[in-house]
């Protein structure tokens, strides 16, 4: 009787083990073999290190990601069915992604930035206290498909996506910088407010989140400064002004920030993807000393508002 009971227990254990194994098994014979091809006719200059493909089941279910080395594409296996698709380059250091559960709300957004110059916190432009400080976005290339269907059949299926640039290229030129020789290297910081903090991947438009973007200014010829950075543009329908702020710490430790309303230059640009902002004069003050008494804690920031000609 003892042997019979042991045999029954062993058979029940095997049965339960078999059932559990079936739930975990995946029948790869029913998967569709698919090749995605990335055609770069819309962005011939692009050369990403790798690509990522996100597939969203039309009939419900979790998003399925695939990653491919290089920019040409590759082959993957997936359950037959109808999907929505989004592809992006996968070498975007200053861009993150969120809302993975929905094709319609899937979003790229800029990473957080530190509003500091030489470890000193920077004041905000007027009416921007609620805007997140963000880094300028990396180059972003993407395409999306409202529907693509994969079938369970012999042989490999293929479909093509056409990535294009999703970002805007901004340049800033600051001419006639007075007393430039008294501004030490590394003592300048720049921001542009009320810009979009993200991009709706399936809608090809900026998100409504407004951020303060930071970017570098470098010395150029003839006492001028030049900045070159990327943005997602500004939120559609936004009424907030775009304010360019330049922060400087002069050789005597005096701290100043200059605010320019550049809304018109941005909104009236002939090409919203290529925006050039010009500031004709930056009147840096003559230091009180020759710099021998340099002290970063000497006083608070002094603000200077400069009206630009229409």
C-alpha positions as CSV (number, residue, x, y, z in Angstrom):
1,X,0.0,0.0,0.0
2,X,2.9,2.3,0.8
3,X,4.4,1.7,-2.6
4,X,1.1,2.4,-4.4
5,X,0.8,5.8,-2.5
6,X,4.3,6.7,-3.4
7,X,3.7,5.9,-7.1
8,X,0.5,8.0,-7.1
9,X,2.3,10.9,-5.5
10,X,5.1,10.6,-8.1
11,X,2.6,10.6,-11.0
12,X,0.7,13.6,-9.6
13,X,4.0,15.5,-9.3
14,X,4.9,14.6,-12.8
15,X,1.5,15.7,-14.0
16,X,1.7,19.1,-12.3
17,X,5.3,19.6,-13.5
18,X,4.2,18.9,-17.1
19,X,1.3,21.3,-16.9
20,X,3.5,24.0,-15.5
21,X,6.1,23.4,-18.3
22,X,3.4,23.8,-20.9
23,X,2.4,27.2,-19.6
24,X,6.0,28.4,-19.9
25,X,6.6,26.8,-23.3
26,X,6.5,29.0,-26.5
27,X,5.7,27.3,-29.7
28,X,8.3,28.8,-32.1
29,X,6.9,26.9,-35.0
30,X,4.0,29.3,-35.2
31,X,6.1,32.5,-35.2
32,X,6.4,34.6,-38.3
33,X,9.9,35.4,-39.5
34,X,10.1,39.0,-40.5
35,X,12.8,41.4,-41.8
36,X,12.6,45.1,-41.2
37,X,14.5,47.3,-43.6
38,X,15.4,50.9,-42.7
39,X,15.6,53.1,-45.8
40,X,17.4,56.4,-45.2
41,X,16.3,58.3,-48.2
42,X,14.7,61.0,-45.9
43,X,17.9,61.4,-43.8
44,X,20.9,60.4,-46.0
45,X,23.3,62.1,-43.5
46,X,22.3,59.8,-40.6
47,X,24.7,57.2,-39.4
48,X,23.3,55.8,-36.1
49,X,25.2,53.1,-34.2
50,X,22.1,51.0,-33.8
51,X,18.3,51.0,-34.2
52,X,15.3,50.0,-32.1
53,X,11.9,48.8,-33.3
54,X,8.8,49.0,-31.1
55,X,5.8,46.9,-32.1
56,X,2.4,47.5,-30.5
57,X,-0.3,44.8,-31.0
58,X,-3.4,46.3,-32.5
59,X,-5.7,43.9,-30.6
60,X,-4.1,44.6,-27.3
61,X,-1.1,43.4,-25.4
62,X,2.3,44.7,-24.3
63,X,4.7,46.5,-26.6
64,X,7.5,44.3,-28.0
65,X,10.9,45.8,-28.6
66,X,13.7,44.7,-31.0
67,X,17.2,46.1,-31.3
68,X,19.5,45.9,-34.4
69,X,23.2,46.8,-34.7
70,X,24.0,49.3,-37.4
71,X,21.3,51.2,-39.3
72,X,20.2,48.7,-42.0
73,X,17.7,46.7,-40.1
74,X,17.5,42.9,-39.4
75,X,15.4,39.8,-38.9
76,X,13.2,38.9,-35.9
77,X,10.5,36.4,-35.1
78,X,7.1,37.3,-33.7
79,X,3.5,36.0,-33.2
80,X,1.4,36.6,-36.4
81,X,-1.0,39.5,-36.1
82,X,-1.5,43.2,-36.7
83,X,0.9,45.7,-35.2
84,X,1.6,49.4,-35.1
85,X,5.3,50.2,-35.4
86,X,7.7,52.9,-34.3
87,X,11.5,52.9,-35.0
88,X,14.2,55.1,-33.5
89,X,17.9,55.3,-33.5
90,X,19.3,53.9,-30.3
91,X,22.3,56.2,-29.7
92,X,20.5,59.2,-28.1
93,X,22.3,60.0,-24.9
94,X,20.2,63.0,-23.9
95,X,16.8,61.5,-24.8
96,X,14.7,59.0,-22.8
97,X,11.4,57.4,-23.6
98,X,8.1,56.9,-21.6
99,X,4.5,55.7,-22.0
100,X,5.6,52.5,-23.6
101,X,2.1,51.0,-23.1
102,X,0.5,53.1,-25.9
103,X,1.4,53.7,-29.5
104,X,-0.4,57.1,-29.4
105,X,1.2,58.4,-26.3
106,X,4.7,56.9,-26.7
107,X,7.1,59.8,-26.2
108,X,10.7,60.8,-26.4
109,X,11.8,63.5,-23.8
110,X,15.0,65.3,-22.9
111,X,17.0,64.4,-19.8
112,X,17.3,66.7,-16.8
113,X,20.0,69.4,-16.7
114,X,21.7,71.2,-13.9
115,X,21.0,74.9,-13.8
116,X,24.5,75.7,-12.5
117,X,27.6,77.6,-13.5
118,X,30.8,76.7,-11.6
119,X,28.6,74.9,-9.0
120,X,26.6,78.1,-8.5
121,X,22.8,77.8,-8.9
122,X,21.4,80.1,-11.6
123,X,18.3,82.3,-11.4
124,X,15.4,81.6,-13.7
125,X,14.1,83.9,-16.4
126,X,10.8,85.6,-15.5
127,X,7.7,83.2,-15.4
128,X,9.8,80.0,-16.0
129,X,9.9,78.7,-12.4
130,X,7.6,75.8,-13.3
131,X,9.6,74.7,-16.4
132,X,11.9,71.7,-16.0
133,X,15.5,72.3,-16.8
134,X,16.5,70.0,-19.7
135,X,19.5,69.1,-21.8
136,X,19.5,69.8,-25.6
137,X,18.2,66.6,-27.3
138,X,20.5,64.3,-29.3
139,X,19.9,63.7,-33.0
140,X,16.7,61.7,-33.2
141,X,15.6,59.8,-36.3
142,X,12.2,58.0,-36.4
143,X,9.4,56.6,-38.5
144,X,6.1,55.0,-37.6
145,X,3.5,52.8,-39.3
146,X,-0.2,52.8,-38.3
147,X,-0.5,49.1,-39.1
148,X,1.6,46.2,-40.4
149,X,0.5,42.6,-40.5
150,X,2.6,39.5,-40.1
151,X,1.4,36.0,-41.3
152,X,2.3,32.5,-40.2
153,X,3.7,31.2,-43.5
154,X,6.9,29.7,-44.8
155,X,9.6,32.1,-45.8
156,X,10.6,35.5,-44.6
157,X,8.4,38.5,-44.8
158,X,9.7,42.0,-45.0
159,X,8.6,45.6,-44.6
160,X,10.4,49.0,-44.9
161,X,10.5,52.1,-42.7
162,X,11.9,55.5,-43.6
163,X,13.5,57.2,-40.6
164,X,13.7,61.0,-40.8
165,X,15.0,63.7,-38.5
166,X,12.6,64.6,-35.7
167,X,14.6,67.5,-34.2
168,X,15.2,71.2,-35.1
169,X,18.7,72.7,-35.4
170,X,19.1,76.1,-33.6
171,X,22.1,78.4,-33.8
172,X,22.8,81.5,-31.7
173,X,25.1,84.3,-32.8
174,X,26.0,87.0,-30.3
175,X,27.9,89.9,-32.0
176,X,29.9,92.8,-30.5
177,X,30.5,91.3,-27.0
178,X,31.9,94.2,-25.1
179,X,34.8,93.5,-22.6
180,X,35.0,89.9,-23.8
181,X,38.7,89.7,-22.7
182,X,37.5,90.0,-19.0
183,X,35.2,86.9,-19.3
184,X,37.3,83.8,-18.3
185,X,36.8,80.6,-20.3
186,X,34.2,78.4,-18.7
187,X,32.4,81.3,-17.0
188,X,29.4,81.4,-19.4
189,X,26.2,79.4,-19.5
190,X,23.1,79.7,-21.8
191,X,19.5,78.7,-21.7
192,X,16.4,79.0,-23.9
193,X,13.0,78.8,-22.2
194,X,9.5,77.6,-23.1
195,X,10.7,75.0,-25.5
196,X,9.1,71.6,-25.9
197,X,10.5,68.9,-23.6
198,X,9.5,66.0,-25.8
199,X,8.2,64.5,-29.0
200,X,5.2,62.3,-29.7
201,X,6.6,59.6,-31.8
202,X,3.4,58.5,-33.6
203,X,2.2,62.1,-34.2
204,X,5.3,63.8,-35.5
205,X,4.8,66.8,-33.2
206,X,6.3,68.3,-30.0
207,X,4.7,67.6,-26.7
208,X,3.1,70.3,-24.6
209,X,5.6,70.1,-21.8
210,X,7.7,73.3,-21.6
211,X,11.3,73.2,-20.5
212,X,14.3,75.4,-20.2
213,X,17.0,74.0,-22.5
214,X,20.7,74.5,-21.7
215,X,23.4,74.8,-24.4
216,X,27.0,75.9,-24.7
217,X,28.3,79.2,-26.1
218,X,31.8,79.2,-27.6
219,X,34.1,82.1,-28.6
220,X,34.2,83.1,-32.2
221,X,36.1,85.7,-34.2
222,X,35.7,89.4,-33.7
223,X,34.6,89.3,-30.1
224,X,31.5,87.3,-30.8
225,X,30.0,84.1,-29.3
226,X,28.3,81.2,-31.1
227,X,26.0,78.4,-30.0
228,X,24.8,75.3,-31.9
229,X,22.3,72.9,-30.5
230,X,19.1,70.8,-31.1
231,X,15.5,71.2,-29.9
232,X,12.1,69.7,-30.4
233,X,10.8,73.1,-31.3
234,X,8.1,74.8,-29.1
235,X,4.7,73.5,-28.1
236,X,2.0,74.1,-30.6
237,X,-0.3,76.9,-29.6
238,X,2.0,78.0,-26.8
239,X,1.7,81.6,-25.7
240,X,4.8,81.7,-23.5
241,X,7.7,83.7,-24.8
242,X,11.0,82.1,-25.7
243,X,13.6,83.8,-23.6
244,X,17.3,83.5,-24.3
245,X,19.3,83.9,-21.1
246,X,23.1,84.3,-20.9
247,X,24.9,83.9,-17.6
248,X,28.4,85.2,-17.1
249,X,30.9,85.5,-14.2
250,X,33.4,88.2,-14.9
251,X,37.0,88.2,-13.9
252,X,36.3,90.2,-10.7
253,X,33.7,87.6,-9.5
254,X,30.7,89.8,-10.5
255,X,27.8,87.7,-11.8
256,X,25.3,88.9,-14.4
257,X,22.5,87.4,-16.5
258,X,21.2,88.9,-19.6
259,X,17.6,88.2,-20.9
260,X,16.5,88.5,-24.5
261,X,13.0,87.8,-25.8
262,X,13.7,85.9,-29.0
263,X,10.1,84.7,-29.6
264,X,9.7,86.5,-32.9
265,X,13.0,85.3,-34.3
266,X,12.0,81.7,-33.6
267,X,8.3,81.9,-34.7
268,X,9.1,83.9,-37.8
269,X,12.0,81.7,-39.0
270,X,11.7,80.8,-42.7
271,X,12.5,77.1,-41.8
272,X,11.3,76.0,-38.4
273,X,13.8,73.1,-38.6
274,X,16.7,75.6,-39.1
275,X,16.5,78.6,-36.7
276,X,19.2,81.2,-36.5
277,X,19.0,83.6,-33.5
278,X,21.0,86.9,-33.6
279,X,21.9,89.1,-30.7
280,X,23.6,92.2,-32.0
281,X,25.3,93.4,-28.7
282,X,26.2,91.9,-25.3
283,X,27.3,94.8,-23.1
284,X,29.5,93.0,-20.5
285,X,30.7,95.4,-17.8
286,X,34.3,96.4,-17.2
287,X,35.5,94.6,-14.1
288,X,36.2,96.8,-11.0
289,X,39.6,95.2,-10.5
290,X,42.1,93.5,-12.8
291,X,40.9,90.1,-11.6
292,X,43.3,89.6,-8.7
293,X,40.4,89.6,-6.3
294,X,38.4,86.9,-8.0
295,X,35.7,85.6,-5.7
296,X,32.7,83.5,-6.7
297,X,30.8,84.4,-3.6
298,X,31.2,88.1,-3.8
299,X,27.6,89.0,-4.5
300,X,24.2,87.9,-5.9
301,X,23.3,87.8,-9.6
302,X,22.5,91.0,-11.3
303,X,19.9,90.9,-14.1
304,X,20.0,92.9,-17.3
305,X,17.0,93.0,-19.7
306,X,17.8,94.0,-23.2
307,X,15.1,94.8,-25.8
308,X,15.7,93.6,-29.3
309,X,14.6,95.6,-32.3
310,X,11.5,94.2,-34.0
